[in-house]
Structure formats: structure tokens, C-alpha cells
Amino acid sequence: MINLKRAYDEPSRSDGQRILVERLWPRGVTKEKAELDLWLKEIAPSPQLRKWFGHDPARWEQFQHKYRQELKSHPDEVELLRRKAREGQVTLIYAAKDEEHNGALVLKEYLDGKKA
């Protein structure tokens, strides 16, 4: 099972494995406070895509499509996350303020096999 959680929210035992899926470390969060099991920065949207999107909801549909295309070039990281999810609870940690328009949401849906 895969859940999502902001890096600024308190860690919980129910999170299972906590995996940061951001290219940049969340501002103001210490490594101790984050309590991460893994940082998979390679699977995050590319710097070019992240800058282009700029968390603009008007670009959300295009962003989802472009990010899914990028994910196809990271089969090892995608399989690692799917394997970890089969083994137990996984929480994808992200830094975006917008909980409805962010890369972690697209990644979760991709891992779940949803197109959204």
C-alpha cells in the first residue's frame, strides 16, 4: 500500500517506509525530523519539468502527461518502489504545498497503475 505525506507533517509509525521523492531537500526540514528510509531523487520530475510546471494548476494536465513520460525512463526506481509497496506500507514524502497538484500524486497513481 502506498500513501502520500508532506515532509512538513509529523512522521508516524503507520507511515511504514518513508521515501522522499523530491529532487531537492525540503526547506527547513532536518534529516532527523524527516525520519526517512530512502531518498529517491532520481524519480522526481526533472529540473526542467519542475520549473516549467511551477505548481501552476493550469498546467496540471500537461504536467501529469510529461511526468509519466519521464517515469518510463526510470524502470529500476519504479520497480523498487513497487517492490517495497508489495512488501509493506510505503509513504511517499513530498514538499509541495499544493496537495492536489504535485509530482508525488502523479507518481503514486503511476505506481498504482492509474492514469488519472
Legacy VTK file of the C-alpha trace (Angstrom):
# vtk DataFile Version 3.0
C-alpha trace
ASCII
DATASET POLYDATA
POINTS 116 float
0.000 0.000 0.000
1.243 3.483 -0.902
0.332 6.693 0.905
1.388 10.307 0.477
2.547 12.750 3.126
4.118 16.182 3.172
7.662 16.403 4.501
6.454 19.019 6.976
3.936 16.672 8.628
4.962 14.659 11.665
6.264 11.147 10.937
4.123 8.293 12.219
4.688 4.587 12.772
1.807 3.940 10.391
3.852 5.541 7.574
5.852 2.356 7.117
8.849 3.053 4.887
9.196 6.785 4.345
10.629 7.601 0.915
11.384 11.162 -0.159
10.513 11.589 -3.841
11.778 15.135 -4.341
14.852 16.206 -6.268
15.574 18.960 -3.725
15.681 18.536 0.045
12.606 20.127 1.721
13.482 23.563 3.046
13.718 23.780 6.827
13.420 20.022 7.473
16.313 18.296 9.218
17.296 14.741 8.352
16.449 13.730 11.907
12.951 15.249 11.725
12.269 13.714 8.302
12.932 10.169 9.557
13.425 8.877 6.010
14.272 5.352 4.977
15.253 6.356 1.444
15.671 9.427 -0.757
14.892 8.644 -4.404
15.657 11.979 -6.031
16.158 10.384 -9.470
12.450 9.538 -9.720
11.309 13.117 -9.105
10.304 15.322 -12.037
13.316 16.635 -13.950
14.516 20.153 -13.082
13.232 21.373 -16.453
9.764 19.894 -15.932
9.578 21.108 -12.327
10.483 24.670 -13.365
8.074 24.613 -16.321
5.189 23.380 -14.132
5.836 25.810 -11.270
2.858 24.234 -9.443
0.510 26.080 -11.810
-2.844 24.229 -11.762
-3.466 25.416 -15.340
-0.523 23.222 -16.422
-1.571 20.204 -14.334
-2.891 18.014 -17.165
0.215 18.563 -19.293
2.484 18.097 -16.287
0.939 14.709 -15.498
1.461 13.517 -19.066
5.050 14.795 -19.252
5.988 13.355 -15.864
4.559 9.934 -16.759
6.730 10.019 -19.867
9.768 10.752 -17.686
8.876 7.901 -15.332
9.157 5.453 -18.239
12.891 6.212 -18.328
13.286 5.135 -14.670
12.172 1.488 -14.681
14.578 0.433 -11.922
13.354 3.092 -9.480
9.706 2.405 -10.356
10.184 -1.320 -9.780
11.982 -0.651 -6.489
9.013 1.364 -5.220
6.507 -1.240 -6.404
8.506 -3.996 -4.693
8.668 -2.049 -1.441
4.904 -1.464 -1.611
4.298 -5.196 -2.090
6.431 -5.871 0.988
4.537 -3.440 3.247
3.371 0.086 3.896
5.176 2.825 1.945
4.676 6.570 2.289
5.930 8.840 -0.472
7.178 12.050 1.101
6.919 15.311 -0.833
7.468 19.001 -0.114
4.862 20.782 -2.257
2.262 22.932 -0.509
-0.408 22.008 -3.048
-1.720 18.592 -2.064
-3.781 18.207 -5.252
-1.183 19.185 -7.876
2.232 17.643 -7.204
4.634 15.075 -8.574
4.175 12.619 -5.698
0.475 12.310 -6.529
1.275 11.503 -10.161
3.951 9.032 -9.048
1.537 7.251 -6.685
-1.086 6.934 -9.414
1.568 5.672 -11.820
2.723 3.068 -9.315
-0.895 2.057 -8.653
-1.459 1.660 -12.393
-3.945 4.519 -12.574
-3.932 7.023 -15.365
-5.873 9.853 -13.624
LINES 1 117
116 0 1 2 3 4 5 6 7 8 9 10 11 12 13 14 15 16 17 18 19 20 21 22 23 24 25 26 27 28 29 30 31 32 33 34 35 36 37 38 39 40 41 42 43 44 45 46 47 48 49 50 51 52 53 54 55 56 57 58 59 60 61 62 63 64 65 66 67 68 69 70 71 72 73 74 75 76 77 78 79 80 81 82 83 84 85 86 87 88 89 90 91 92 93 94 95 96 97 98 99 100 101 102 103 104 105 106 107 108 109 110 111 112 113 114 115
